């Protein structure tokens, strides 16, 4: 009986993956896990070392037997920006990132480990520009565990299957700094080039569809104390498409050298092929190299009745070590 249930379970999940295609995790905060979004963003910050993490939990009204949310996602990263502070406008970025998510009583767990390298070339005098190329290597692993799920015979089953593979990605990023009052970047990435296949039984499974990402962000000084920080991101993976657009409004309450300490409040909308999916509200604090942000998704999609309008809560933290900007012509990277 156990063998039969195992086979049926794995076949059912394999059929689901083949139907929908293997998809990536996603975050509402486009800058909450920059190395995951685009390898060209590696090292793109003021400082020498940056560490950060992000946590997302969603579907609060759909709970498992333990009363916990059915879908959680974690992410963490560390990257370094080399060659800065040597009279050059260029830098070499290296970094690693990881994501982990789990879903449901019949738990589907996905782990991604990324290794990025990026090189940024700076140019320009009065108006400073830079362009970066990033490369990404990826190891991914997906597992299925029943974790005591009960089948029709009343027997708790503890079964598991895993699948792993390697993949690759590439990204570009362009940045312009206009006299420190207007900073803007635009970037694009093509990831899952190898389209690694997720196999669970007798070769059955689905390829992880290639993903296209386009994003942009800016810091616009309205006054010395008030800034706008608009952002946009679009992703397409297989038949799935979504975009998130909105802005922070930031009040600057102090300075640490060249760094601004401020609090910001933001509002965005997420659109998924082609209907609005969520309204996202957020708050962010920048203080002495530390950036903390919290966002909440209000579900306005067709799933809204089932979720009572609840969507997802997301918390991110990043800390930049040695945030002194290059005083000899380097290109500063504000906190987008």
C-alpha positions as CSV (number, residue, x, y, z in Angstrom):
1,X,0.0,0.0,0.0
2,X,2.8,2.4,0.9
3,X,4.5,1.9,-2.4
4,X,1.3,2.5,-4.3
5,X,0.6,5.8,-2.4
6,X,4.2,6.9,-3.0
7,X,3.9,6.3,-6.7
8,X,0.5,8.0,-6.9
9,X,1.8,11.0,-4.9
10,X,4.9,11.5,-7.0
11,X,3.1,11.0,-10.3
12,X,0.4,13.6,-9.2
13,X,3.1,16.1,-8.3
14,X,5.1,15.4,-11.5
15,X,2.0,16.0,-13.5
16,X,1.4,19.3,-11.7
17,X,4.9,20.4,-12.4
18,X,4.6,19.4,-16.1
19,X,1.4,21.4,-16.4
20,X,2.4,24.6,-14.7
21,X,6.2,24.5,-15.3
22,X,8.8,24.9,-12.6
23,X,8.7,28.4,-11.3
24,X,11.0,30.5,-9.1
25,X,10.2,32.1,-5.8
26,X,9.4,35.8,-5.9
27,X,9.6,38.7,-3.5
28,X,7.6,42.0,-3.4
29,X,10.8,43.9,-2.4
30,X,12.8,44.0,-5.7
31,X,15.9,45.1,-3.8
32,X,15.4,42.7,-0.9
33,X,17.6,40.0,-2.6
34,X,19.5,41.8,-5.3
35,X,22.0,39.0,-6.1
36,X,19.0,36.7,-6.8
37,X,17.3,39.2,-9.1
38,X,20.2,40.0,-11.3
39,X,23.9,39.0,-11.1
40,X,24.9,42.4,-12.4
41,X,23.7,43.9,-9.1
42,X,26.5,42.1,-7.2
43,X,28.7,44.7,-5.5
44,X,26.4,47.6,-6.5
45,X,26.4,49.5,-3.2
46,X,28.4,52.1,-1.3
47,X,30.9,50.2,0.7
48,X,33.2,47.1,0.6
49,X,31.0,44.3,2.1
50,X,27.2,43.9,2.3
51,X,25.2,41.2,4.1
52,X,21.5,40.8,4.0
53,X,18.5,38.6,4.3
54,X,14.8,38.4,3.6
55,X,11.8,36.5,4.8
56,X,8.3,36.2,3.2
57,X,5.3,34.4,4.6
58,X,1.9,34.2,2.8
59,X,-1.5,32.5,2.7
60,X,-2.3,33.1,6.3
61,X,-5.9,31.9,6.1
62,X,-4.8,28.5,4.5
63,X,-3.1,26.7,7.3
64,X,-1.8,23.2,7.9
65,X,-2.7,20.9,10.8
66,X,-0.1,22.6,13.0
67,X,-1.8,26.0,12.4
68,X,1.2,27.5,10.6
69,X,1.1,29.4,7.3
70,X,1.4,27.1,4.2
71,X,4.1,29.0,2.3
72,X,7.3,30.5,3.6
73,X,10.3,31.8,1.7
74,X,13.8,32.7,3.1
75,X,16.7,34.4,1.4
76,X,20.2,35.5,2.4
77,X,23.3,36.9,0.7
78,X,26.7,38.4,1.1
79,X,28.7,40.3,-1.5
80,X,31.9,42.3,-1.7
81,X,32.9,45.2,-3.9
82,X,36.6,45.1,-4.7
83,X,38.9,47.7,-6.3
84,X,37.0,50.6,-4.8
85,X,38.9,53.5,-3.2
86,X,41.9,53.2,-5.4
87,X,41.3,56.2,-7.6
88,X,39.3,54.1,-10.1
89,X,35.7,54.2,-11.2
90,X,35.6,50.4,-11.7
91,X,34.9,47.6,-9.3
92,X,34.7,43.8,-9.2
93,X,31.7,42.4,-7.4
94,X,31.6,38.8,-6.0
95,X,28.9,37.3,-3.9
96,X,26.9,34.3,-2.9
97,X,23.1,34.0,-2.2
98,X,20.7,31.3,-1.2
99,X,16.9,30.9,-1.1
100,X,14.8,28.3,0.6
101,X,11.0,27.9,0.5
102,X,8.5,25.3,1.8
103,X,4.9,24.8,1.0
104,X,2.0,22.8,2.4
105,X,1.4,19.7,4.5
106,X,2.7,17.6,1.7
107,X,5.8,19.8,1.7
108,X,7.5,20.9,-1.4
109,X,10.9,22.4,-0.5
110,X,13.2,24.3,-2.9
111,X,16.8,25.4,-2.2
112,X,18.8,27.6,-4.5
113,X,22.5,28.4,-4.0
114,X,23.9,31.1,-6.3
115,X,27.5,32.2,-7.0
116,X,27.8,35.6,-8.8
117,X,30.6,37.7,-10.3
118,X,30.2,41.1,-11.8
119,X,32.5,43.8,-13.3
120,X,31.4,47.4,-13.4
121,X,33.1,50.0,-15.7
122,X,32.7,53.6,-14.8
123,X,33.1,56.6,-17.0
124,X,32.2,60.3,-17.2
125,X,33.2,63.4,-15.2
126,X,30.4,65.8,-14.4
127,X,27.8,63.2,-15.0
128,X,29.0,59.8,-13.9
129,X,27.9,56.6,-15.6
130,X,28.7,52.9,-15.1
131,X,27.8,49.7,-16.9
132,X,28.1,46.2,-15.4
133,X,28.1,42.7,-16.6
134,X,27.3,39.9,-14.2
135,X,27.5,36.1,-14.5
136,X,25.7,33.6,-12.3
137,X,26.2,29.9,-11.4
138,X,23.4,28.1,-9.6
139,X,22.8,24.9,-7.8
140,X,19.2,24.0,-7.2
141,X,17.5,21.2,-5.2
142,X,13.8,20.4,-4.8
143,X,12.4,17.9,-2.4
144,X,8.9,16.5,-1.6
145,X,8.1,15.2,1.9
146,X,4.7,14.1,3.1
147,X,5.7,14.9,6.8
148,X,3.0,12.6,8.2
149,X,0.2,13.4,5.7
150,X,-2.7,11.0,6.2
151,X,-4.1,9.0,3.2
152,X,-7.5,7.4,2.9
153,X,-6.4,4.3,4.7
154,X,-5.8,6.4,7.9
155,X,-2.0,5.7,7.9
156,X,0.4,8.5,8.3
157,X,3.0,8.4,5.6
158,X,6.5,9.8,5.7
159,X,7.8,9.7,2.2
160,X,10.4,11.8,0.4
161,X,11.9,12.5,-3.1
162,X,14.6,14.9,-4.1
163,X,15.9,16.3,-7.4
164,X,18.9,18.5,-8.1
165,X,20.6,20.3,-10.9
166,X,22.9,23.2,-12.0
167,X,22.0,26.3,-14.0
168,X,23.5,29.6,-15.1
169,X,22.5,33.2,-15.7
170,X,23.7,36.5,-17.1
171,X,22.8,40.1,-16.4
172,X,23.5,43.8,-17.4
173,X,23.1,47.0,-15.4
174,X,23.5,50.7,-16.4
175,X,23.7,53.4,-13.8
176,X,23.9,57.2,-14.1
177,X,24.5,59.8,-11.3
178,X,23.6,63.4,-12.1
179,X,25.3,65.6,-9.5
180,X,24.1,63.4,-6.7
181,X,20.6,64.8,-7.0
182,X,19.3,62.2,-9.4
183,X,20.4,58.6,-9.5
184,X,18.9,56.1,-11.9
185,X,19.6,52.5,-13.0
186,X,18.1,50.1,-15.5
187,X,19.0,46.4,-15.6
188,X,18.0,43.2,-17.2
189,X,18.8,39.5,-16.6
190,X,18.4,36.2,-18.4
191,X,18.6,33.3,-15.9
192,X,18.0,29.5,-16.0
193,X,19.8,29.4,-19.3
194,X,20.4,25.6,-19.0
195,X,16.8,25.0,-17.9
196,X,17.7,22.3,-15.4
197,X,15.1,19.5,-15.2
198,X,13.4,18.5,-12.0
199,X,13.0,14.7,-11.9
200,X,11.2,12.8,-9.3
201,X,10.3,9.4,-10.8
202,X,11.4,7.6,-14.0
203,X,12.5,10.8,-15.6
204,X,9.2,12.5,-15.1
205,X,9.4,16.1,-14.2
206,X,9.6,19.6,-15.7
207,X,12.3,21.9,-16.9
208,X,12.8,25.1,-14.9
209,X,11.7,27.6,-17.5
210,X,14.2,30.4,-18.5
211,X,13.4,33.7,-16.8
212,X,13.7,37.2,-18.2
213,X,13.9,40.1,-15.7
214,X,13.8,43.8,-16.4
215,X,14.0,46.4,-13.6
216,X,14.7,50.1,-12.9
217,X,15.1,52.3,-9.9
218,X,15.9,55.9,-9.0
219,X,16.5,58.2,-6.2
220,X,15.1,61.7,-6.9
221,X,15.9,64.6,-4.5
222,X,12.8,66.8,-4.2
223,X,14.4,68.9,-1.4
224,X,17.3,68.3,0.9
225,X,15.0,66.5,3.3
226,X,12.6,64.7,1.0
227,X,13.3,62.1,-1.7
228,X,11.3,59.8,-4.0
229,X,12.6,56.3,-4.6
230,X,10.5,54.8,-7.4
231,X,11.1,51.2,-8.6
232,X,9.9,48.9,-11.3
233,X,10.4,45.2,-12.0
234,X,9.0,42.9,-14.6
235,X,9.6,39.1,-14.8
236,X,8.5,36.5,-17.3
237,X,9.1,32.8,-16.7
238,X,7.4,30.4,-19.0
239,X,3.7,31.4,-19.2
240,X,3.9,33.4,-16.0
241,X,4.4,37.2,-16.1
242,X,4.2,39.8,-13.4
243,X,5.3,43.4,-12.8
244,X,5.6,45.5,-9.6
245,X,5.7,49.3,-9.8
246,X,5.5,52.0,-7.2
247,X,7.6,54.3,-5.0
248,X,8.9,55.1,-1.6
249,X,8.7,58.7,-0.2
250,X,11.6,59.2,2.1
251,X,12.2,61.8,4.8
252,X,15.9,62.4,5.6
253,X,16.4,63.1,9.3
254,X,20.2,63.1,9.5
255,X,23.5,62.3,7.9
256,X,26.4,60.0,8.7
257,X,29.2,61.4,6.5
258,X,27.8,61.2,3.0
259,X,25.2,58.6,4.0
260,X,21.6,59.6,4.6
261,X,19.6,58.4,7.6
262,X,15.9,58.4,6.7
263,X,12.5,56.8,7.0
264,X,10.4,56.0,4.0
265,X,6.8,54.9,3.3
266,X,5.9,53.2,0.0
267,X,3.1,52.0,-2.1
268,X,3.2,49.6,-5.1
269,X,0.9,47.5,-7.2
270,X,1.6,44.0,-8.6
271,X,0.0,43.0,-11.9
272,X,-0.1,39.4,-13.2
273,X,-1.1,38.8,-16.7
274,X,-3.0,41.1,-17.1
275,X,-5.0,41.7,-13.9
276,X,-4.0,43.5,-10.7
277,X,-2.9,41.0,-8.1
278,X,-2.0,43.0,-5.0
279,X,-1.6,46.4,-3.4
280,X,1.7,46.5,-1.5
281,X,2.4,48.9,1.4
282,X,5.8,49.3,2.9
283,X,8.0,51.1,5.4
284,X,11.8,51.4,5.3
285,X,14.5,52.7,7.7
286,X,18.0,53.6,6.7
287,X,20.4,54.3,9.6
288,X,24.2,54.1,9.8
289,X,24.7,51.5,7.1
290,X,21.7,49.4,8.2
291,X,18.6,49.2,6.0
292,X,15.4,47.5,7.2
293,X,12.2,47.2,5.2
294,X,8.8,45.7,5.9
295,X,6.1,45.3,3.2
296,X,2.6,43.8,3.3
297,X,0.6,42.5,0.3
298,X,-3.1,43.1,0.2
299,X,-4.6,40.5,-2.1
300,X,-7.0,41.9,-4.7
301,X,-6.9,39.0,-7.1
302,X,-9.6,36.4,-7.7
303,X,-8.1,34.5,-4.7
304,X,-9.2,37.4,-2.4
305,X,-12.4,35.7,-1.1
306,X,-10.4,32.6,-0.1
307,X,-7.6,34.6,1.6
308,X,-9.9,37.3,3.1
309,X,-7.8,39.8,1.2
310,X,-4.7,38.8,3.1
311,X,-1.6,38.3,1.0
312,X,2.0,38.2,2.3
313,X,4.2,39.8,4.9
314,X,7.9,40.4,4.0
315,X,10.8,41.6,6.1
316,X,14.3,42.4,4.7
317,X,17.5,43.6,6.4
318,X,20.8,44.6,4.8
319,X,24.0,46.0,6.4
320,X,26.8,47.7,4.5
321,X,30.3,47.7,6.0
322,X,32.6,50.7,5.4
323,X,30.1,52.9,3.6
324,X,32.6,55.7,3.0
325,X,32.3,56.7,-0.6
326,X,35.3,56.9,-2.9
327,X,36.6,60.5,-2.6
328,X,38.7,60.2,-5.7
329,X,36.2,60.0,-8.4
330,X,34.3,56.8,-7.7
331,X,30.7,56.5,-8.7
332,X,28.4,56.4,-5.6
333,X,25.5,54.0,-5.4
334,X,22.6,55.3,-3.3
335,X,20.3,52.9,-1.5
336,X,17.6,52.1,-4.0
